[in-house]
Each structure stands twice: as C-alpha cells, then as structure tokens.
Amino acid sequence: MELIEGIKTRRSVRQFTDEKVSRETIEKIIDAARFAPTWKNSQTPRYVAVDSREVMEKIAEEGVMGRAHNAGIIKGAAALVILTSIKGICGYEPDGSFTTSKGNEWQMFDAGIAAQTFCLAAHNYGVGSVIMGIFDEKEVGRIIGLDDSRVVSALIAIGYPAQEPNPPKRKDVGEFVRFI
C-alpha cells in the first residue's frame, strides 16, 4: 500500500469478524511500529498483545470504567494490544530533571506516535484497529501483571474489519495551517 493512501484510508474499526489475527501478523505489525520515533531514541513503547478471551473479558468487565461501548469493542475484537510506556525516561535528562517545559508529558506524545504507527502498520496488513483512551490504568495494569516501571498508555482493539467505516468529513487544509 502506498503511504499517503494508507494514511488517508486508515479508519478506526470497532466491529470485527470472528477471524483470529495470528501472532505472526501481530509481530509483523509491532516490528513496523517499533520504528516510531521516540524521545532521544529512547524506544520506550512496549506492547502487551492479549489474545486470551478470558483476559480480554476481564479487561472489558473490570478495566474500562463501566464504559459498555468500549467493553463491547474489546469483547468483539480478535485481540487487544495494550500499549505501555517505560516511565521516567521521555522528557528527562540523565540527572532526573526535565528537559522541556512539558515535563513528563512527552511520554504520551511518544505513545501517541507509537499508537498511530501501530494502527497504520495494522492497516497495511488488512487488520482494523481502534485506539481506546477510556480505561482504568491501574486496573488494566493489574490484570496484565504490569510492573511499576511501566504505565498503560492506550488500549488498541484489533481484528479483521466486519465492515469498512465511512470516512468522516474532513475540514479544509486551510483550517489546519497558518503561514507566517
């Protein structure tokens, strides 16, 4: 798939077929996603790929703050990829001070780049995805056995699309840019 076409045609997919996404395909997606740029090449994003129905059900029931819509997406997905980040690196100097006025917020910037890169790679392999941000970070971390050195940044439900979502209306480019 040509890059610009992939960017323009990738959609958030919330309904999936029953077809399983193989671990090999998930590894291919993560292989591409690991090339996402990060703070000083720190490479802090990490992925926990959950294809256990039991664990996915537990996250859907206990980890999405009662959001039935998100629970339904997780239950209908082939797998749930939990994007985590190593804490205390992005935005920091070796002495522990912050490099920029953003403080530790840079970590989420890197996580966002990693999530989008993951979703574009998934799209390239015909796998649909949706990034979910409403979840109980501590509860999801507990369910997956995440240690204290990492933080849950996003949940990404994946699977083969049951339908092609219609593209949302986009604003004109003039609303996005200002030249000086």
Backbone bond lengths (Angstrom), bond angles and torsions (degrees), N, CA, C in turn:
res aa  C-N    CA-C-N  psi(-1)  N-CA   C-N-CA  omega(-1)  CA-C   N-CA-C  phi
1 M - - - 1.450 - - 1.528 108.31 -
2 E 1.289 116.25 136.28 1.455 122.15 178.17 1.535 108.53 -71.35
3 L 1.317 117.08 141.56 1.461 122.40 -171.33 1.528 113.61 -56.09
4 I 1.318 118.26 -53.82 1.472 120.93 -177.18 1.529 110.24 -62.48
5 E 1.313 117.29 -39.32 1.467 120.51 176.56 1.538 109.81 -60.14
6 G 1.332 116.61 -43.65 1.462 120.66 179.15 1.518 112.10 -62.03
7 I 1.319 116.85 -42.24 1.467 120.81 178.62 1.528 110.01 -62.80
8 K 1.321 116.52 -43.70 1.466 121.00 -175.90 1.527 113.39 -76.51
9 T 1.329 118.37 -22.68 1.468 119.85 -176.49 1.524 113.85 -104.12
10 R 1.304 118.96 -9.99 1.465 120.75 178.53 1.527 109.20 -69.02
11 R 1.320 116.66 130.05 1.461 122.75 -179.98 1.517 109.71 -128.44
12 S 1.297 116.77 156.95 1.459 121.07 171.05 1.525 107.69 -73.16
13 V 1.315 115.57 123.19 1.462 122.01 -178.24 1.524 107.82 -108.68
14 R 1.329 115.66 127.14 1.462 120.78 -177.35 1.530 113.11 -117.15
15 Q 1.323 116.49 -5.92 1.465 121.24 178.70 1.519 108.12 -128.09
16 F 1.328 114.28 128.29 1.455 120.63 -172.49 1.526 111.36 -123.98
17 T 1.331 114.90 156.66 1.461 120.09 172.98 1.532 108.58 -75.46
18 D 1.304 116.92 176.62 1.467 121.54 177.75 1.523 112.73 -82.29
19 E 1.334 116.89 -4.54 1.468 120.11 -177.04 1.526 110.91 -67.91
20 K 1.313 115.25 132.16 1.460 121.90 179.36 1.534 109.91 -74.04
21 V 1.321 117.10 143.49 1.459 122.25 171.28 1.524 105.48 -92.97
22 S 1.305 116.37 121.49 1.464 119.38 -175.92 1.528 111.64 -66.34
23 R 1.313 114.99 153.95 1.461 119.52 175.89 1.523 110.34 -61.36
24 E 1.321 116.55 -33.43 1.468 120.74 178.13 1.528 110.19 -62.04
25 T 1.331 117.26 -43.15 1.467 120.54 178.49 1.524 110.41 -65.79
26 I 1.323 117.42 -41.93 1.475 120.41 177.82 1.523 109.93 -61.09
27 E 1.320 117.34 -41.18 1.470 120.26 177.72 1.527 111.32 -63.93
28 K 1.337 118.20 -37.84 1.465 120.99 177.13 1.525 110.64 -63.24
29 I 1.326 116.01 -41.25 1.470 120.40 178.91 1.524 109.77 -63.32
30 I 1.313 116.85 -46.50 1.471 120.66 -179.87 1.520 110.86 -67.15
31 D 1.334 117.11 -33.79 1.464 120.16 176.57 1.527 110.17 -58.30
32 A 1.327 117.31 -41.26 1.467 120.36 177.39 1.525 110.82 -72.83
33 A 1.337 117.12 -41.87 1.465 121.36 -176.55 1.525 112.47 -63.94
34 R 1.325 117.19 -26.71 1.471 119.33 -178.43 1.526 112.45 -67.21
35 F 1.344 116.68 -9.72 1.459 120.71 177.16 1.533 112.51 -87.62
36 A 1.318 117.69 0.90 1.464 120.59 176.72 1.532 108.78 -60.70
37 P 1.315 117.42 137.60 1.469 118.73 179.55 1.527 111.48 -67.98
38 T 1.317 115.75 148.94 1.461 122.02 178.74 1.533 109.81 -139.73
39 W 1.319 114.08 163.24 1.465 122.24 178.79 1.528 110.27 -49.92
40 K 1.318 117.17 118.54 1.458 123.58 177.90 1.531 112.31 47.11
41 N 1.331 115.50 35.50 1.465 122.44 -179.11 1.533 111.74 55.65
42 S 1.307 115.99 36.40 1.471 120.60 -177.04 1.528 112.94 -72.42
43 Q 1.325 117.31 -21.66 1.465 122.66 177.03 1.532 112.05 50.95
44 T 1.322 116.18 52.60 1.465 121.47 -175.90 1.527 115.94 -86.45
45 P 1.340 120.84 -18.00 1.468 117.93 178.04 1.534 111.34 -66.08
46 R 1.331 115.09 141.87 1.464 122.57 175.73 1.522 107.55 -136.06
47 Y 1.307 116.85 152.92 1.451 122.13 -175.15 1.521 109.90 -122.27
48 V 1.312 115.82 134.89 1.458 122.18 171.48 1.525 104.92 -114.67
49 A 1.335 116.20 110.49 1.463 121.36 -178.21 1.525 108.68 -94.06
50 V 1.317 115.73 115.27 1.462 121.58 -177.72 1.525 108.71 -105.70
51 D 1.328 116.20 114.00 1.462 119.75 173.81 1.524 111.37 -117.60
52 S 1.312 116.26 5.67 1.465 121.99 174.80 1.526 108.74 -77.33
53 R 1.328 117.67 120.12 1.468 121.24 178.96 1.520 110.46 -58.82
54 E 1.320 116.40 -38.57 1.467 121.20 -178.13 1.536 110.70 -61.94
55 V 1.315 117.02 -46.17 1.472 120.50 -179.50 1.528 110.31 -69.29
56 M 1.333 116.67 -39.68 1.468 119.28 178.43 1.524 110.74 -62.84
57 E 1.321 117.51 -41.93 1.477 121.86 177.19 1.528 110.47 -60.38
58 K 1.323 116.26 -43.16 1.473 120.81 -179.08 1.535 110.64 -62.97
59 I 1.330 115.91 -43.70 1.469 119.72 177.66 1.527 109.99 -64.23
60 A 1.333 117.37 -42.43 1.468 121.54 179.79 1.529 110.87 -62.41
61 E 1.308 116.89 -39.41 1.472 121.07 -177.26 1.527 113.13 -81.57
62 E 1.327 117.64 -35.22 1.465 120.64 -171.69 1.525 115.23 -116.16
63 G 1.335 117.55 -11.76 1.452 118.92 -170.74 1.507 117.70 -113.48
64 V 1.353 118.62 4.35 1.466 118.85 -177.03 1.531 112.58 -118.82
65 M 1.322 115.76 26.64 1.457 121.87 172.09 1.529 113.25 56.26
66 G 1.322 115.56 35.04 1.458 120.17 177.13 1.516 114.80 76.48
67 R 1.307 118.25 9.10 1.466 121.76 -179.35 1.523 109.31 -78.28
68 A 1.321 117.15 99.97 1.461 122.86 -176.60 1.525 111.86 -59.68
69 H 1.321 116.87 -36.60 1.472 120.55 -179.87 1.529 110.32 -61.28
70 N 1.344 116.78 -49.15 1.466 120.32 179.24 1.523 111.15 -65.31
71 A 1.328 117.10 -38.77 1.468 120.49 178.10 1.527 109.85 -60.00
72 G 1.316 117.12 -42.83 1.454 121.53 179.43 1.523 112.49 -64.29
73 I 1.318 116.67 -39.63 1.465 120.46 178.11 1.526 109.63 -62.44
74 I 1.319 116.70 -47.43 1.468 120.53 -179.56 1.521 110.91 -61.61
75 K 1.315 116.98 -44.73 1.473 120.73 -179.13 1.528 111.64 -64.32
76 G 1.326 117.51 -28.54 1.456 120.58 -179.05 1.518 114.60 -92.18
77 A 1.332 116.86 -5.50 1.467 120.93 -177.75 1.527 111.24 -81.76
78 A 1.318 115.41 157.97 1.465 120.86 175.02 1.528 110.42 -75.43
79 A 1.320 115.51 -32.60 1.468 121.01 179.85 1.527 108.05 -156.81
80 L 1.313 114.84 162.36 1.460 121.65 175.63 1.519 106.96 -124.48
81 V 1.318 115.58 121.58 1.459 120.13 178.42 1.519 107.19 -102.35
82 I 1.310 114.82 123.60 1.460 120.22 -179.44 1.517 107.39 -102.26
83 L 1.318 114.72 112.80 1.456 120.94 178.43 1.518 107.65 -82.89
84 T 1.314 115.80 121.06 1.460 120.97 177.40 1.519 108.56 -118.18
85 S 1.313 115.70 163.60 1.457 121.38 178.17 1.516 109.04 -133.11
86 I 1.320 115.12 143.78 1.463 120.19 174.09 1.522 106.87 -74.98
87 K 1.317 116.64 128.99 1.467 121.55 -176.21 1.537 111.71 -79.60
88 G 1.334 114.59 155.92 1.455 121.77 168.53 1.512 116.61 76.97
89 I 1.337 118.22 18.04 1.469 120.02 -179.77 1.527 111.13 -118.23
90 C 1.331 117.28 -52.95 1.465 121.22 -175.60 1.526 110.81 -66.76
91 G 1.318 115.37 122.33 1.456 121.09 178.92 1.512 114.38 90.82
92 Y 1.329 116.83 -0.75 1.461 121.13 -177.19 1.529 112.05 -106.76
93 E 1.306 115.15 152.42 1.459 122.69 169.19 1.532 107.41 -92.14
94 P 1.320 117.95 163.56 1.474 119.94 179.55 1.530 114.57 -55.93
95 D 1.339 117.17 -27.44 1.478 119.57 -179.53 1.535 112.60 -83.62
96 G 1.338 117.33 2.13 1.458 121.08 178.07 1.515 114.52 94.22
97 S 1.330 117.73 -7.91 1.467 120.23 178.34 1.529 108.87 -78.77
98 F 1.328 115.11 161.43 1.460 120.12 177.84 1.517 109.71 -83.30
99 T 1.301 116.17 142.03 1.458 121.85 178.78 1.520 111.24 -81.18
100 T 1.329 117.11 -36.81 1.466 121.28 -176.21 1.526 109.72 -124.77
101 S 1.320 114.94 171.79 1.465 119.93 177.31 1.521 111.73 -70.14
102 K 1.309 118.38 -9.48 1.470 122.28 178.12 1.532 111.89 -73.37
103 G 1.310 117.38 -12.78 1.458 119.94 -179.62 1.521 110.89 59.65
104 N 1.335 115.81 -132.68 1.466 119.39 -178.39 1.532 112.69 -86.80
105 E 1.327 118.46 4.97 1.455 121.53 -179.70 1.522 112.81 -67.04
106 W 1.322 117.90 -17.92 1.458 119.92 -178.03 1.527 110.95 -62.54
107 Q 1.311 116.26 -28.37 1.463 121.00 178.53 1.526 111.63 -54.97
108 M 1.325 117.60 -42.88 1.461 120.78 179.84 1.529 111.42 -72.52
109 F 1.318 117.37 -28.18 1.464 120.11 174.84 1.525 108.70 -62.73
110 D 1.331 116.42 -48.29 1.465 120.48 178.02 1.523 111.18 -62.41
111 A 1.321 117.38 -39.46 1.463 120.59 178.66 1.525 110.48 -63.39
112 G 1.326 117.17 -39.16 1.460 120.86 178.08 1.518 112.04 -63.42
113 I 1.318 116.38 -42.74 1.465 120.20 177.33 1.531 109.18 -62.61
114 A 1.331 116.57 -44.23 1.465 120.82 -179.71 1.520 111.02 -62.89
115 A 1.324 117.76 -41.96 1.468 121.30 -179.85 1.528 110.74 -63.59
116 Q 1.317 116.92 -45.93 1.466 119.74 179.85 1.524 110.86 -65.12
117 T 1.319 117.50 -41.29 1.463 120.44 178.25 1.521 110.24 -62.55
118 F 1.337 116.78 -41.19 1.465 121.45 176.65 1.529 110.05 -59.21
119 C 1.324 116.97 -47.97 1.469 120.90 -176.79 1.530 112.10 -66.22
120 L 1.328 117.33 -37.00 1.469 119.66 176.77 1.526 110.71 -67.55
121 A 1.326 117.22 -40.14 1.466 120.47 177.25 1.527 109.98 -64.20
122 A 1.327 117.04 -42.07 1.468 120.78 177.93 1.524 109.70 -59.28
123 H 1.324 116.54 -45.87 1.467 121.64 178.92 1.525 110.44 -57.43
124 N 1.308 117.00 -40.77 1.462 121.41 178.54 1.531 111.51 -58.74
125 Y 1.321 117.19 -33.61 1.468 122.16 -179.77 1.537 112.56 -92.99
126 G 1.341 116.91 9.04 1.462 120.46 177.90 1.513 113.73 80.35
127 V 1.328 116.81 13.26 1.464 122.24 -178.60 1.524 108.31 -100.04
128 G 1.321 116.22 128.89 1.456 121.35 177.14 1.518 110.33 -83.34
129 S 1.322 115.85 158.25 1.469 120.30 -178.78 1.518 110.36 -154.36
130 V 1.319 114.34 156.48 1.454 120.60 171.40 1.526 107.44 -144.62
131 I 1.317 115.69 132.86 1.465 121.95 178.21 1.516 107.40 -88.88
132 M 1.329 116.13 127.39 1.460 121.23 179.30 1.527 109.31 -114.73
133 G 1.311 115.64 130.43 1.452 120.38 -178.16 1.514 114.06 -109.66
134 I 1.334 117.49 -6.99 1.461 119.66 -179.71 1.520 108.06 -97.75
135 F 1.320 114.48 103.42 1.456 121.15 -179.95 1.519 108.85 -160.83
136 D 1.308 116.11 162.20 1.459 122.55 176.92 1.527 106.96 -92.59
137 E 1.321 115.19 102.16 1.463 121.89 -175.16 1.529 112.79 -54.25
138 K 1.316 116.29 -45.92 1.469 119.93 -178.53 1.530 111.69 -66.85
139 E 1.333 116.71 -41.15 1.460 120.41 -178.37 1.530 111.30 -68.85
140 V 1.319 117.32 -43.44 1.463 119.98 177.14 1.524 109.50 -62.49
141 G 1.319 116.67 -44.03 1.465 120.43 177.66 1.518 112.17 -58.71
142 R 1.329 116.39 -40.89 1.463 120.58 178.72 1.532 110.90 -64.81
143 I 1.316 116.34 -44.28 1.464 121.09 -177.80 1.527 111.32 -61.24
144 I 1.319 116.98 -39.86 1.466 120.14 -177.58 1.528 113.04 -92.14
145 G 1.323 117.37 0.48 1.462 120.55 178.11 1.516 113.39 70.70
146 L 1.330 117.01 38.57 1.459 121.98 -179.37 1.524 109.85 -75.26
147 D 1.315 117.07 134.04 1.472 118.99 179.24 1.531 110.53 -83.05
148 D 1.316 116.30 170.19 1.467 122.48 -173.52 1.525 114.34 -68.16
149 S 1.317 118.18 -10.70 1.460 120.05 -179.09 1.527 112.23 -81.37
150 R 1.344 116.69 -7.75 1.457 120.16 -177.40 1.521 111.12 -127.37
151 V 1.311 114.46 158.96 1.454 122.49 179.51 1.532 108.52 -128.95
152 V 1.327 116.74 144.96 1.461 120.96 175.98 1.528 107.57 -78.35
153 S 1.329 116.45 123.64 1.463 121.85 -178.28 1.519 112.87 -100.34
154 A 1.334 117.89 -36.55 1.468 121.09 -178.49 1.519 109.49 -164.15
155 L 1.319 115.04 156.65 1.459 122.32 170.89 1.518 106.43 -108.72
156 I 1.331 116.97 134.05 1.455 120.97 179.28 1.529 107.77 -126.18
157 A 1.327 115.37 108.34 1.465 120.45 176.39 1.523 107.20 -80.85
158 I 1.345 115.62 136.57 1.458 119.28 -179.98 1.529 111.22 -132.85
159 G 1.305 115.15 158.49 1.456 122.43 176.93 1.512 108.74 168.93
160 Y 1.314 115.20 175.77 1.460 119.02 176.64 1.525 108.15 -81.06
161 P 1.336 117.38 129.49 1.465 120.84 -174.29 1.533 113.06 -59.58
162 A 1.328 115.42 133.68 1.470 121.15 174.80 1.518 110.11 -77.73
163 Q 1.326 115.95 -23.71 1.463 121.95 177.77 1.517 108.13 -156.06
164 E 1.302 115.61 160.77 1.460 120.15 176.61 1.521 108.46 -90.99
165 P 1.325 118.01 113.20 1.465 119.21 178.58 1.522 111.33 -63.67
166 N 1.310 115.67 144.13 1.461 120.45 176.06 1.520 109.33 -69.14
167 P 1.341 116.20 142.09 1.463 117.61 178.28 1.523 110.69 -69.19
168 P 1.321 116.97 136.35 1.463 118.94 177.04 1.526 110.45 -72.10
169 K 1.323 115.28 154.02 1.461 120.17 177.30 1.528 108.04 -62.94
170 R 1.287 115.94 136.00 1.461 122.06 179.85 1.518 110.08 -110.89
171 K 1.316 115.27 143.39 1.456 120.73 175.20 1.517 109.14 -69.17
172 D 1.324 116.29 158.90 1.460 121.27 176.85 1.516 109.86 -67.53
173 V 1.318 115.87 152.57 1.455 121.32 -177.76 1.532 111.42 -58.81
174 G 1.317 117.53 -30.43 1.460 121.61 179.75 1.520 113.26 -61.09
175 E 1.338 117.08 -23.85 1.466 120.67 177.98 1.525 112.27 -79.50
176 F 1.321 116.66 -11.50 1.459 121.48 -176.95 1.517 114.50 -102.95
177 V 1.323 116.71 -13.48 1.466 118.87 -172.63 1.513 110.71 -130.62
178 R 1.319 113.87 147.45 1.452 121.47 171.69 1.520 106.21 -137.64
179 F 1.308 116.99 120.29 1.465 121.51 178.35 1.515 108.97 -95.37
180 I 1.304 115.79 141.10 1.484 120.42 178.37 1.524 108.54 -120.39
